[in-house]
């Protein structure tokens, strides 16, 4: 089950605030587990100039997702793949939304252009009286 990623968006989500012990407590895991996740490439915390790890709210949300998957029996390699696929899905959804917006704009522009053409036709039409035309054979 995927988490609601839109709830994890925002300007402060990437600000690295938490040291490893606080991040581990927030995520409900041991600090050594965070180090293992980092070695496995599941999480990439920011580093201070002194090279200590700092975790952001986005990192904490990712850790919660990792815990959810591992609690469901997914291996760490499987977790990595699930996270990659979720990221690809997010990118695809964003791309689809952008394309749908572009399509809606194009449809509006097309409808406006058609209406403009129709308005020019109406000026060219001249009303006539009803005439009877005979056809000779």
BAPA-575778 format. One record per residue (C-alpha): residue in one letter; x, y, z; residue number from 1. Coordinates in Angstrom, 3 decimals. Layout:
+------+----------+----------+----------+-----+
: type :     east :    north :       up : seq :
+------+----------+----------+----------+-----+
:    a :        X :        Y :        Z : NUM :
...
+------+----------+----------+----------+-----+
END
This chain:
+------+----------+----------+----------+-----+
: type :     east :    north :       up : seq :
+------+----------+----------+----------+-----+
:    x :    0.000 :    0.000 :    0.000 :   1 :
:    x :    1.481 :    3.350 :   -1.056 :   2 :
:    x :    1.669 :    6.343 :    1.225 :   3 :
:    x :    0.091 :    9.654 :    0.348 :   4 :
:    x :    3.063 :   11.404 :   -1.210 :   5 :
:    x :    1.267 :   14.744 :   -1.581 :   6 :
:    x :    1.099 :   14.943 :    2.209 :   7 :
:    x :    4.887 :   14.598 :    2.208 :   8 :
:    x :    5.460 :   17.552 :   -0.097 :   9 :
:    x :    6.341 :   21.054 :    0.951 :  10 :
:    x :    9.183 :   23.503 :    1.254 :  11 :
:    x :   10.384 :   22.365 :    4.688 :  12 :
:    x :   10.274 :   18.640 :    3.946 :  13 :
:    x :   13.893 :   18.525 :    2.732 :  14 :
:    x :   15.422 :   20.526 :    5.555 :  15 :
:    x :   17.749 :   18.186 :    7.448 :  16 :
:    x :   16.924 :   18.674 :   11.117 :  17 :
:    x :   17.285 :   15.415 :   12.998 :  18 :
:    x :   20.400 :   13.661 :   14.239 :  19 :
:    x :   20.509 :    9.904 :   13.817 :  20 :
:    x :   19.212 :    9.060 :   17.316 :  21 :
:    x :   16.183 :   11.339 :   16.951 :  22 :
:    x :   15.495 :   10.099 :   13.414 :  23 :
:    x :   15.706 :    6.497 :   14.617 :  24 :
:    x :   13.275 :    7.215 :   17.437 :  25 :
:    x :   10.853 :    8.995 :   15.094 :  26 :
:    x :   11.032 :    6.084 :   12.640 :  27 :
:    x :   10.781 :    3.476 :   15.380 :  28 :
:    x :   14.064 :    1.732 :   14.565 :  29 :
:    x :   17.538 :    1.403 :   16.041 :  30 :
:    x :   20.189 :    3.898 :   14.839 :  31 :
:    x :   22.232 :    0.968 :   13.497 :  32 :
:    x :   19.276 :    0.112 :   11.261 :  33 :
:    x :   19.495 :    3.581 :    9.733 :  34 :
:    x :   23.178 :    3.005 :    9.017 :  35 :
:    x :   22.326 :   -0.308 :    7.339 :  36 :
:    x :   19.616 :    1.365 :    5.249 :  37 :
:    x :   22.148 :    3.974 :    4.191 :  38 :
:    x :   24.724 :    1.324 :    3.216 :  39 :
:    x :   22.043 :   -0.513 :    1.207 :  40 :
:    x :   21.185 :    2.704 :   -0.619 :  41 :
:    x :   17.655 :    2.970 :    0.767 :  42 :
:    x :   18.180 :    6.385 :    2.332 :  43 :
:    x :   20.655 :    9.201 :    1.814 :  44 :
:    x :   20.724 :   11.571 :    4.780 :  45 :
:    x :   22.341 :   14.971 :    4.478 :  46 :
:    x :   25.729 :   15.448 :    6.084 :  47 :
:    x :   27.064 :   18.324 :    8.121 :  48 :
:    x :   30.535 :   19.740 :    7.534 :  49 :
:    x :   31.691 :   17.394 :   10.297 :  50 :
:    x :   30.145 :   14.468 :    8.295 :  51 :
:    x :   27.459 :   13.617 :   10.862 :  52 :
:    x :   24.122 :   12.502 :    9.459 :  53 :
:    x :   21.078 :   14.788 :    9.448 :  54 :
:    x :   17.623 :   13.522 :    8.511 :  55 :
:    x :   14.757 :   15.570 :    7.062 :  56 :
:    x :   11.016 :   15.067 :    7.426 :  57 :
:    x :   11.071 :   13.529 :    3.931 :  58 :
:    x :   13.736 :   11.067 :    5.134 :  59 :
:    x :   11.576 :   10.183 :    8.144 :  60 :
:    x :    8.578 :    9.564 :    5.871 :  61 :
:    x :   10.771 :    7.368 :    3.645 :  62 :
:    x :   11.947 :    5.448 :    6.718 :  63 :
:    x :    8.325 :    4.894 :    7.720 :  64 :
:    x :    7.617 :    3.533 :    4.222 :  65 :
:    x :   10.659 :    1.251 :    4.450 :  66 :
:    x :    9.440 :   -0.019 :    7.837 :  67 :
:    x :    5.959 :   -0.611 :    6.442 :  68 :
:    x :    7.369 :   -2.686 :    3.583 :  69 :
:    x :    9.800 :   -4.670 :    5.729 :  70 :
:    x :    7.037 :   -5.363 :    8.268 :  71 :
:    x :    5.015 :   -6.787 :    5.360 :  72 :
:    x :    7.890 :   -9.208 :    4.677 :  73 :
:    x :    9.597 :   -7.410 :    1.786 :  74 :
:    x :   13.386 :   -7.848 :    1.665 :  75 :
:    x :   15.656 :   -4.798 :    1.581 :  76 :
:    x :   16.386 :   -5.449 :   -2.105 :  77 :
:    x :   12.638 :   -5.617 :   -2.681 :  78 :
:    x :   12.143 :   -2.418 :   -0.703 :  79 :
:    x :   14.702 :   -0.654 :   -2.910 :  80 :
:    x :   12.852 :   -1.821 :   -6.027 :  81 :
:    x :    9.442 :   -0.822 :   -4.628 :  82 :
:    x :   10.771 :    2.646 :   -3.770 :  83 :
:    x :   12.257 :    2.999 :   -7.272 :  84 :
:    x :    8.952 :    1.986 :   -8.856 :  85 :
:    x :    7.000 :    4.365 :   -6.628 :  86 :
:    x :    9.333 :    7.194 :   -7.654 :  87 :
:    x :    8.825 :    6.287 :  -11.326 :  88 :
:    x :    5.075 :    6.215 :  -10.775 :  89 :
:    x :    5.169 :    9.654 :   -9.155 :  90 :
:    x :    7.135 :   10.996 :  -12.126 :  91 :
:    x :    4.706 :    9.399 :  -14.587 :  92 :
:    x :    1.694 :   10.831 :  -12.745 :  93 :
:    x :    3.283 :   14.292 :  -12.781 :  94 :
:    x :    3.996 :   13.950 :  -16.502 :  95 :
:    x :    0.431 :   12.792 :  -17.205 :  96 :
:    x :   -0.976 :   15.740 :  -15.251 :  97 :
:    x :    1.217 :   18.138 :  -17.241 :  98 :
:    x :    0.170 :   16.521 :  -20.523 :  99 :
:    x :   -3.510 :   16.629 :  -19.558 : 100 :
:    x :   -3.183 :   20.329 :  -18.755 : 101 :
:    x :   -1.457 :   20.948 :  -22.102 : 102 :
:    x :   -4.168 :   18.971 :  -23.885 : 103 :
:    x :   -6.911 :   20.997 :  -22.178 : 104 :
:    x :   -5.176 :   24.231 :  -23.253 : 105 :
:    x :   -4.840 :   22.935 :  -26.818 : 106 :
:    x :   -8.514 :   21.937 :  -26.889 : 107 :
:    x :   -9.520 :   25.410 :  -25.664 : 108 :
:    x :   -7.283 :   27.057 :  -28.259 : 109 :
:    x :   -8.702 :   24.823 :  -30.997 : 110 :
:    x :  -12.289 :   25.556 :  -29.986 : 111 :
:    x :  -11.510 :   29.268 :  -29.991 : 112 :
:    x :   -9.896 :   29.012 :  -33.439 : 113 :
:    x :  -12.907 :   27.106 :  -34.794 : 114 :
:    x :  -15.244 :   29.735 :  -33.387 : 115 :
:    x :  -13.141 :   32.463 :  -34.995 : 116 :
:    x :  -13.381 :   30.724 :  -38.364 : 117 :
:    x :  -17.136 :   30.284 :  -37.940 : 118 :
:    x :  -17.514 :   33.988 :  -37.202 : 119 :
:    x :  -15.793 :   34.832 :  -40.491 : 120 :
:    x :  -18.138 :   32.509 :  -42.395 : 121 :
:    x :  -21.180 :   34.261 :  -41.006 : 122 :
:    x :  -20.002 :   37.563 :  -42.472 : 123 :
:    x :  -19.703 :   35.991 :  -45.918 : 124 :
:    x :  -23.230 :   34.591 :  -45.957 : 125 :
:    x :  -25.851 :   36.642 :  -47.785 : 126 :
:    x :  -29.526 :   35.948 :  -47.191 : 127 :
:    x :  -31.449 :   35.145 :  -50.350 : 128 :
:    x :  -35.091 :   34.713 :  -51.174 : 129 :
:    x :  -36.389 :   31.335 :  -51.942 : 130 :
:    x :  -36.059 :   30.682 :  -55.630 : 131 :
:    x :  -37.499 :   27.923 :  -57.765 : 132 :
:    x :  -35.072 :   26.464 :  -60.184 : 133 :
:    x :  -36.348 :   24.456 :  -63.081 : 134 :
:    x :  -34.298 :   21.740 :  -64.587 : 135 :
:    x :  -34.741 :   20.990 :  -68.303 : 136 :
:    x :  -34.150 :   17.593 :  -69.739 : 137 :
+------+----------+----------+----------+-----+
END
